[in-house]
Amino acid sequence: MIKRAIAFALLAGLGLVFLALWQGFEPDPSLNRSALYYAENTVTDTGAANIVAAVIVTYRGLDTLGEVTVLFLTAAIVAMVLRGGLADSGPRPGRWPTGELLHTGSRLLVPLIALFGAYVFLNGHLTPGGGFQGGAIIASAMLLMLLTDPARNFSHRLIATTESVSGLAYVAIGLAGMALAGGFLDNRILPMGEFGSILSAGAIPLIYALIGLKVGAEFSSILLSLSEREK
Amino acid sequence: MSILTGMSVVLAAGMIVAALVAISPQRSIAISIIASGAVSLFASVMFLLLAAPDVAMTEAAIGSGLTTFLFFFVLGRVRGGGDD
């Protein structure tokens, strides 16, 4: 009883804090200084049509590298923790065979979903979307394959190689930015191209493709090590 | 009240209802997982309405797609260990 009262008191306190925040909120009449800088200078600085992509890949590129590293650590820890559990063999009793509908549907859908993921990260500098979104979409294609045929053998080695090669290439492009252009992960190491075309904005499409492959490989490896229990 | 505000309010109400379903103790864990996926789905439509399509795509793909199945895989792994 007293536990419940404490929980309600805490919730009420939290509600009061949010109420005070909400009542003191006034929308800014104009963009603040950093937002104004991005809105005015993104096109001349980076040549990207999608300002969000320019911020994620170029202005705050180091943060993105950190995020990808965190995801990599998560995938590595999941694989490490679950590796011991693979030993128990024998078929799981509750596993029903997957239906014909799922099989046929996934044969049609998996290539389309993977293609859409590649489209999302290759067009990240032009339209909404980018490496993280595209990578997650590719991992959902992988998830559909896993659901269709849980006993299928996926190549761990291919996933690990994709992950590490794209991570290394990402850091190498960042260092090349230091050597050839203005700083770490500067996108001006490649020609800027025509604004709005697919090969524009310097290294942003390349970096986004690498991020997409890396994120897709990391999510796939997490899903794979979690679903792979009876072998 | 504009259409945008009205839709946002409806979506927020949907999120709260799905969250309540997710935490209600009588239901099974599977229903809770699906309800928490529905919270993410409502949130992603809301992000789209609030002019943040990048965040909406991330939320739809990771929040309501991958995480839901991650929970199901984990549920399948811990089932052997007894109830709850």
Interface residues (C-beta under 8 A of the other chain):
Chain A: N50 V52 G85 V120 P128 G129 G130 F132 Q133 A136 I137 A139 S140 L143 L147 F219 I222 L223 L226 S227 R229
Chain B: P53 D54 M57 T58 A61 I62 G65 L66 F69 L70 F73 V74 G76 R77
